[in-house]
Amino acid sequence: MKTHINNTFAKIGARHRAEAVRYAFRKGIVSEGV
């Protein structure tokens, strides 16, 4: 699972979970109400 997460982070240019969350908000993948 860790490899999958690291590959996903690399694809979106994130180094940390917080950066991945910011990416998701920017792209409209998640909304604040979720």
All heavy atoms as atom14 arrays in JSON, in Angstrom:
{
  "sequence": "MKTHINNTFAKIGARHRAEAVRYAFRKGIVSEGV",
  "atom14_mask": [
    [1, 1, 1, 1, 1, 1, 1, 1, 0, 0, 0, 0, 0, 0],
    [1, 1, 1, 1, 1, 1, 1, 1, 1, 0, 0, 0, 0, 0],
    [1, 1, 1, 1, 1, 1, 1, 0, 0, 0, 0, 0, 0, 0],
    [1, 1, 1, 1, 1, 1, 1, 1, 1, 1, 0, 0, 0, 0],
    [1, 1, 1, 1, 1, 1, 1, 1, 0, 0, 0, 0, 0, 0],
    [1, 1, 1, 1, 1, 1, 1, 1, 0, 0, 0, 0, 0, 0],
    [1, 1, 1, 1, 1, 1, 1, 1, 0, 0, 0, 0, 0, 0],
    [1, 1, 1, 1, 1, 1, 1, 0, 0, 0, 0, 0, 0, 0],
    [1, 1, 1, 1, 1, 1, 1, 1, 1, 1, 1, 0, 0, 0],
    [1, 1, 1, 1, 1, 0, 0, 0, 0, 0, 0, 0, 0, 0],
    [1, 1, 1, 1, 1, 1, 1, 1, 1, 0, 0, 0, 0, 0],
    [1, 1, 1, 1, 1, 1, 1, 1, 0, 0, 0, 0, 0, 0],
    [1, 1, 1, 1, 0, 0, 0, 0, 0, 0, 0, 0, 0, 0],
    [1, 1, 1, 1, 1, 0, 0, 0, 0, 0, 0, 0, 0, 0],
    [1, 1, 1, 1, 1, 1, 1, 1, 1, 1, 1, 0, 0, 0],
    [1, 1, 1, 1, 1, 1, 1, 1, 1, 1, 0, 0, 0, 0],
    [1, 1, 1, 1, 1, 1, 1, 1, 1, 1, 1, 0, 0, 0],
    [1, 1, 1, 1, 1, 0, 0, 0, 0, 0, 0, 0, 0, 0],
    [1, 1, 1, 1, 1, 1, 1, 1, 1, 0, 0, 0, 0, 0],
    [1, 1, 1, 1, 1, 0, 0, 0, 0, 0, 0, 0, 0, 0],
    [1, 1, 1, 1, 1, 1, 1, 0, 0, 0, 0, 0, 0, 0],
    [1, 1, 1, 1, 1, 1, 1, 1, 1, 1, 1, 0, 0, 0],
    [1, 1, 1, 1, 1, 1, 1, 1, 1, 1, 1, 1, 0, 0],
    [1, 1, 1, 1, 1, 0, 0, 0, 0, 0, 0, 0, 0, 0],
    [1, 1, 1, 1, 1, 1, 1, 1, 1, 1, 1, 0, 0, 0],
    [1, 1, 1, 1, 1, 1, 1, 1, 1, 1, 1, 0, 0, 0],
    [1, 1, 1, 1, 1, 1, 1, 1, 1, 0, 0, 0, 0, 0],
    [1, 1, 1, 1, 0, 0, 0, 0, 0, 0, 0, 0, 0, 0],
    [1, 1, 1, 1, 1, 1, 1, 1, 0, 0, 0, 0, 0, 0],
    [1, 1, 1, 1, 1, 1, 1, 0, 0, 0, 0, 0, 0, 0],
    [1, 1, 1, 1, 1, 1, 0, 0, 0, 0, 0, 0, 0, 0],
    [1, 1, 1, 1, 1, 1, 1, 1, 1, 0, 0, 0, 0, 0],
    [1, 1, 1, 1, 0, 0, 0, 0, 0, 0, 0, 0, 0, 0],
    [1, 1, 1, 1, 1, 1, 1, 0, 0, 0, 0, 0, 0, 0]
  ],
  "atom14_positions": [
    [[0.83, -1.2, 0.0], [0.0, 0.0, 0.0], [0.87, 1.25, 0.0], [0.53, 2.23, -0.66], [-0.91, -0.04, 1.23], [-1.97, 0.99, 1.2], [-3.12, 0.58, -0.11], [-4.15, 1.95, -0.08], [0.0, 0.0, 0.0], [0.0, 0.0, 0.0], [0.0, 0.0, 0.0], [0.0, 0.0, 0.0], [0.0, 0.0, 0.0], [0.0, 0.0, 0.0]],
    [[1.96, 1.23, 0.72], [2.82, 2.4, 0.8], [3.36, 2.79, -0.59], [3.44, 3.96, -0.92], [3.97, 2.13, 1.76], [4.76, 3.36, 2.12], [5.7, 3.08, 3.27], [6.23, 4.37, 3.8], [6.88, 4.23, 5.08], [0.0, 0.0, 0.0], [0.0, 0.0, 0.0], [0.0, 0.0, 0.0], [0.0, 0.0, 0.0], [0.0, 0.0, 0.0]],
    [[3.71, 1.78, -1.39], [4.2, 2.06, -2.74], [3.13, 2.73, -3.57], [3.41, 3.69, -4.3], [4.66, 0.75, -3.42], [5.71, 0.18, -2.63], [5.16, 1.0, -4.82], [0.0, 0.0, 0.0], [0.0, 0.0, 0.0], [0.0, 0.0, 0.0], [0.0, 0.0, 0.0], [0.0, 0.0, 0.0], [0.0, 0.0, 0.0], [0.0, 0.0, 0.0]],
    [[1.9, 2.25, -3.46], [0.79, 2.85, -4.21], [0.6, 4.31, -3.82], [0.44, 5.18, -4.68], [-0.49, 2.05, -3.94], [-1.7, 2.65, -4.57], [-1.9, 2.68, -5.93], [-2.78, 3.26, -4.03], [-3.05, 3.28, -6.18], [-3.6, 3.64, -5.05], [0.0, 0.0, 0.0], [0.0, 0.0, 0.0], [0.0, 0.0, 0.0], [0.0, 0.0, 0.0]],
    [[0.63, 4.59, -2.53], [0.47, 5.97, -2.05], [1.62, 6.83, -2.55], [1.4, 7.95, -3.05], [0.39, 6.01, -0.51], [-0.92, 5.36, -0.05], [0.5, 7.43, 0.02], [-1.0, 5.12, 1.44], [0.0, 0.0, 0.0], [0.0, 0.0, 0.0], [0.0, 0.0, 0.0], [0.0, 0.0, 0.0], [0.0, 0.0, 0.0], [0.0, 0.0, 0.0]],
    [[2.84, 6.33, -2.46], [4.0, 7.11, -2.93], [3.92, 7.38, -4.42], [4.25, 8.48, -4.88], [5.3, 6.38, -2.58], [5.62, 6.46, -1.1], [5.16, 7.34, -0.4], [6.38, 5.5, -0.62], [0.0, 0.0, 0.0], [0.0, 0.0, 0.0], [0.0, 0.0, 0.0], [0.0, 0.0, 0.0], [0.0, 0.0, 0.0], [0.0, 0.0, 0.0]],
    [[3.47, 6.4, -5.2], [3.31, 6.6, -6.65], [2.26, 7.66, -6.93], [2.43, 8.49, -7.82], [2.95, 5.29, -7.34], [4.1, 4.31, -7.4], [5.26, 4.7, -7.25], [3.79, 3.05, -7.6], [0.0, 0.0, 0.0], [0.0, 0.0, 0.0], [0.0, 0.0, 0.0], [0.0, 0.0, 0.0], [0.0, 0.0, 0.0], [0.0, 0.0, 0.0]],
    [[1.17, 7.62, -6.19], [0.11, 8.62, -6.36], [0.62, 10.01, -6.0], [0.38, 10.97, -6.74], [-1.12, 8.26, -5.5], [-1.57, 6.96, -5.87], [-2.23, 9.26, -5.7], [0.0, 0.0, 0.0], [0.0, 0.0, 0.0], [0.0, 0.0, 0.0], [0.0, 0.0, 0.0], [0.0, 0.0, 0.0], [0.0, 0.0, 0.0], [0.0, 0.0, 0.0]],
    [[1.32, 10.13, -4.89], [1.89, 11.42, -4.49], [2.83, 11.94, -5.58], [2.79, 13.12, -5.93], [2.65, 11.29, -3.18], [1.78, 11.24, -1.94], [0.4, 11.17, -2.01], [2.37, 11.27, -0.69], [-0.38, 11.13, -0.87], [1.59, 11.22, 0.46], [0.22, 11.16, 0.36], [0.0, 0.0, 0.0], [0.0, 0.0, 0.0], [0.0, 0.0, 0.0]],
    [[3.66, 11.07, -6.12], [4.6, 11.48, -7.16], [3.85, 11.98, -8.39], [4.24, 12.98, -9.01], [5.51, 10.33, -7.52], [0.0, 0.0, 0.0], [0.0, 0.0, 0.0], [0.0, 0.0, 0.0], [0.0, 0.0, 0.0], [0.0, 0.0, 0.0], [0.0, 0.0, 0.0], [0.0, 0.0, 0.0], [0.0, 0.0, 0.0], [0.0, 0.0, 0.0]],
    [[2.77, 11.32, -8.75], [2.0, 11.68, -9.94], [1.38, 13.07, -9.8], [1.32, 13.84, -10.77], [0.91, 10.65, -10.17], [0.12, 10.86, -11.42], [-0.86, 9.73, -11.64], [-1.61, 9.93, -12.94], [-2.53, 8.82, -13.2], [0.0, 0.0, 0.0], [0.0, 0.0, 0.0], [0.0, 0.0, 0.0], [0.0, 0.0, 0.0], [0.0, 0.0, 0.0]],
    [[0.93, 13.42, -8.59], [0.28, 14.73, -8.4], [1.25, 15.78, -7.87], [0.87, 16.93, -7.66], [-0.95, 14.62, -7.48], [-0.57, 14.22, -6.06], [-1.97, 13.67, -8.07], [-1.72, 14.27, -5.07], [0.0, 0.0, 0.0], [0.0, 0.0, 0.0], [0.0, 0.0, 0.0], [0.0, 0.0, 0.0], [0.0, 0.0, 0.0], [0.0, 0.0, 0.0]],
    [[2.49, 15.39, -7.62], [3.5, 16.34, -7.16], [3.4, 16.66, -5.68], [3.79, 17.74, -5.26], [0.0, 0.0, 0.0], [0.0, 0.0, 0.0], [0.0, 0.0, 0.0], [0.0, 0.0, 0.0], [0.0, 0.0, 0.0], [0.0, 0.0, 0.0], [0.0, 0.0, 0.0], [0.0, 0.0, 0.0], [0.0, 0.0, 0.0], [0.0, 0.0, 0.0]],
    [[2.88, 15.73, -4.9], [2.74, 15.94, -3.45], [3.83, 15.18, -2.71], [4.22, 14.09, -3.1], [1.37, 15.47, -2.97], [0.0, 0.0, 0.0], [0.0, 0.0, 0.0], [0.0, 0.0, 0.0], [0.0, 0.0, 0.0], [0.0, 0.0, 0.0], [0.0, 0.0, 0.0], [0.0, 0.0, 0.0], [0.0, 0.0, 0.0], [0.0, 0.0, 0.0]],
    [[4.32, 15.78, -1.64], [5.3, 15.1, -0.81], [4.69, 14.6, 0.49], [5.24, 13.73, 1.14], [6.46, 16.04, -0.49], [7.34, 16.31, -1.7], [8.36, 17.36, -1.39], [7.64, 18.61, -1.09], [8.2, 19.76, -0.81], [9.49, 19.86, -0.78], [7.48, 20.81, -0.57], [0.0, 0.0, 0.0], [0.0, 0.0, 0.0], [0.0, 0.0, 0.0]],
    [[3.56, 15.19, 0.88], [2.91, 14.86, 2.15], [1.41, 14.7, 1.93], [0.86, 15.17, 0.94], [3.14, 15.97, 3.18], [4.58, 16.33, 3.35], [5.46, 15.55, 4.05], [5.29, 17.38, 2.9], [6.65, 16.11, 4.02], [6.58, 17.22, 3.33], [0.0, 0.0, 0.0], [0.0, 0.0, 0.0], [0.0, 0.0, 0.0], [0.0, 0.0, 0.0]],
    [[0.76, 14.07, 2.9], [-0.69, 13.88, 2.81], [-1.42, 15.22, 2.73], [-2.39, 15.36, 2.0], [-1.21, 13.08, 4.01], [-0.8, 11.64, 3.97], [-1.36, 10.87, 5.16], [-0.75, 9.56, 5.26], [-1.22, 8.48, 4.65], [-2.29, 8.56, 3.93], [-0.6, 7.33, 4.78], [0.0, 0.0, 0.0], [0.0, 0.0, 0.0], [0.0, 0.0, 0.0]],
    [[-0.94, 16.21, 3.47], [-1.58, 17.52, 3.45], [-1.55, 18.12, 2.04], [-2.53, 18.73, 1.6], [-0.91, 18.46, 4.44], [0.0, 0.0, 0.0], [0.0, 0.0, 0.0], [0.0, 0.0, 0.0], [0.0, 0.0, 0.0], [0.0, 0.0, 0.0], [0.0, 0.0, 0.0], [0.0, 0.0, 0.0], [0.0, 0.0, 0.0], [0.0, 0.0, 0.0]],
    [[-0.45, 17.94, 1.33], [-0.37, 18.44, -0.04], [-1.34, 17.68, -0.95], [-1.94, 18.27, -1.85], [1.05, 18.31, -0.57], [2.02, 19.27, 0.1], [3.44, 19.08, -0.37], [3.74, 18.09, -1.07], [4.28, 19.93, -0.02], [0.0, 0.0, 0.0], [0.0, 0.0, 0.0], [0.0, 0.0, 0.0], [0.0, 0.0, 0.0], [0.0, 0.0, 0.0]],
    [[-1.5, 16.4, -0.71], [-2.44, 15.6, -1.5], [-3.87, 16.07, -1.24], [-4.69, 16.14, -2.16], [-2.3, 14.13, -1.17], [0.0, 0.0, 0.0], [0.0, 0.0, 0.0], [0.0, 0.0, 0.0], [0.0, 0.0, 0.0], [0.0, 0.0, 0.0], [0.0, 0.0, 0.0], [0.0, 0.0, 0.0], [0.0, 0.0, 0.0], [0.0, 0.0, 0.0]],
    [[-4.18, 16.41, 0.0], [-5.51, 16.91, 0.34], [-5.76, 18.25, -0.34], [-6.83, 18.48, -0.92], [-5.68, 17.03, 1.88], [-6.96, 17.77, 2.23], [-5.65, 15.65, 2.52], [0.0, 0.0, 0.0], [0.0, 0.0, 0.0], [0.0, 0.0, 0.0], [0.0, 0.0, 0.0], [0.0, 0.0, 0.0], [0.0, 0.0, 0.0], [0.0, 0.0, 0.0]],
    [[-4.77, 19.14, -0.31], [-4.91, 20.43, -0.99], [-5.16, 20.23, -2.48], [-5.99, 20.9, -3.08], [-3.65, 21.28, -0.79], [-3.67, 22.09, 0.47], [-2.65, 23.21, 0.43], [-1.29, 22.72, 0.23], [-0.46, 22.4, 1.21], [-0.82, 22.52, 2.45], [0.75, 21.96, 0.93], [0.0, 0.0, 0.0], [0.0, 0.0, 0.0], [0.0, 0.0, 0.0]],
    [[-4.44, 19.29, -3.08], [-4.63, 18.98, -4.5], [-6.07, 18.54, -4.75], [-6.71, 18.99, -5.7], [-3.65, 17.88, -4.91], [-3.83, 17.39, -6.33], [-3.15, 18.02, -7.37], [-4.66, 16.33, -6.62], [-3.32, 17.59, -8.68], [-4.83, 15.88, -7.92], [-4.15, 16.52, -8.95], [-4.32, 16.08, -10.23], [0.0, 0.0, 0.0], [0.0, 0.0, 0.0]],
    [[-6.57, 17.66, -3.9], [-7.94, 17.15, -4.06], [-8.96, 18.28, -3.97], [-9.92, 18.32, -4.74], [-8.22, 16.07, -3.01], [0.0, 0.0, 0.0], [0.0, 0.0, 0.0], [0.0, 0.0, 0.0], [0.0, 0.0, 0.0], [0.0, 0.0, 0.0], [0.0, 0.0, 0.0], [0.0, 0.0, 0.0], [0.0, 0.0, 0.0], [0.0, 0.0, 0.0]],
    [[-8.78, 19.2, -3.04], [-9.7, 20.35, -2.93], [-9.62, 21.23, -4.17], [-10.64, 21.64, -4.71], [-9.38, 21.19, -1.69], [-10.02, 20.67, -0.43], [-9.24, 20.11, 0.57], [-11.39, 20.72, -0.24], [-9.82, 19.62, 1.73], [-11.99, 20.25, 0.91], [-11.2, 19.7, 1.9], [0.0, 0.0, 0.0], [0.0, 0.0, 0.0], [0.0, 0.0, 0.0]],
    [[-8.4, 21.51, -4.63], [-8.22, 22.37, -5.82], [-8.86, 21.77, -7.05], [-9.44, 22.48, -7.86], [-6.71, 22.58, -6.1], [-6.09, 23.72, -5.4], [-4.76, 24.14, -6.04], [-3.93, 23.04, -6.5], [-3.01, 22.42, -5.79], [-2.76, 22.78, -4.55], [-2.29, 21.43, -6.31], [0.0, 0.0, 0.0], [0.0, 0.0, 0.0], [0.0, 0.0, 0.0]],
    [[-8.77, 20.47, -7.19], [-9.29, 19.79, -8.38], [-10.77, 19.44, -8.24], [-11.37, 18.91, -9.17], [-8.5, 18.51, -8.67], [-7.05, 18.76, -9.03], [-6.94, 19.53, -10.33], [-5.49, 19.73, -10.72], [-5.34, 20.39, -12.0], [0.0, 0.0, 0.0], [0.0, 0.0, 0.0], [0.0, 0.0, 0.0], [0.0, 0.0, 0.0], [0.0, 0.0, 0.0]],
    [[-11.36, 19.71, -7.08], [-12.76, 19.43, -6.89], [-13.06, 17.96, -6.65], [-14.19, 17.51, -6.78], [0.0, 0.0, 0.0], [0.0, 0.0, 0.0], [0.0, 0.0, 0.0], [0.0, 0.0, 0.0], [0.0, 0.0, 0.0], [0.0, 0.0, 0.0], [0.0, 0.0, 0.0], [0.0, 0.0, 0.0], [0.0, 0.0, 0.0], [0.0, 0.0, 0.0]],
    [[-12.05, 17.19, -6.26], [-12.22, 15.76, -6.01], [-13.0, 15.56, -4.71], [-13.81, 14.64, -4.6], [-10.85, 15.05, -5.95], [-10.17, 15.17, -7.32], [-10.99, 13.61, -5.51], [-8.72, 14.76, -7.32], [0.0, 0.0, 0.0], [0.0, 0.0, 0.0], [0.0, 0.0, 0.0], [0.0, 0.0, 0.0], [0.0, 0.0, 0.0], [0.0, 0.0, 0.0]],
    [[-12.75, 16.42, -3.74], [-13.5, 16.4, -2.48], [-14.0, 17.8, -2.2], [-13.46, 18.78, -2.69], [-12.65, 15.9, -1.27], [-12.22, 14.47, -1.46], [-11.44, 16.79, -1.07], [0.0, 0.0, 0.0], [0.0, 0.0, 0.0], [0.0, 0.0, 0.0], [0.0, 0.0, 0.0], [0.0, 0.0, 0.0], [0.0, 0.0, 0.0], [0.0, 0.0, 0.0]],
    [[-15.05, 17.89, -1.41], [-15.57, 19.2, -1.02], [-15.49, 19.33, 0.49], [-15.31, 18.33, 1.2], [-17.0, 19.38, -1.5], [-17.84, 18.45, -0.86], [0.0, 0.0, 0.0], [0.0, 0.0, 0.0], [0.0, 0.0, 0.0], [0.0, 0.0, 0.0], [0.0, 0.0, 0.0], [0.0, 0.0, 0.0], [0.0, 0.0, 0.0], [0.0, 0.0, 0.0]],
    [[-15.63, 20.53, 0.98], [-15.46, 20.8, 2.39], [-16.5, 20.08, 3.26], [-16.24, 19.76, 4.39], [-15.51, 22.3, 2.65], [-14.77, 22.72, 3.9], [-14.61, 24.22, 3.96], [-14.34, 24.83, 2.92], [-14.76, 24.76, 5.05], [0.0, 0.0, 0.0], [0.0, 0.0, 0.0], [0.0, 0.0, 0.0], [0.0, 0.0, 0.0], [0.0, 0.0, 0.0]],
    [[-17.66, 19.79, 2.71], [-18.72, 19.14, 3.46], [-18.52, 17.65, 3.69], [-19.25, 17.03, 4.42], [0.0, 0.0, 0.0], [0.0, 0.0, 0.0], [0.0, 0.0, 0.0], [0.0, 0.0, 0.0], [0.0, 0.0, 0.0], [0.0, 0.0, 0.0], [0.0, 0.0, 0.0], [0.0, 0.0, 0.0], [0.0, 0.0, 0.0], [0.0, 0.0, 0.0]],
    [[-17.5, 17.08, 3.05], [-17.29, 15.63, 3.13], [-16.53, 15.27, 4.37], [-15.67, 15.9, 4.83], [-16.55, 15.11, 1.87], [-16.19, 13.64, 2.01], [-17.4, 15.33, 0.66], [0.0, 0.0, 0.0], [0.0, 0.0, 0.0], [0.0, 0.0, 0.0], [0.0, 0.0, 0.0], [0.0, 0.0, 0.0], [0.0, 0.0, 0.0], [0.0, 0.0, 0.0]]
  ]
}
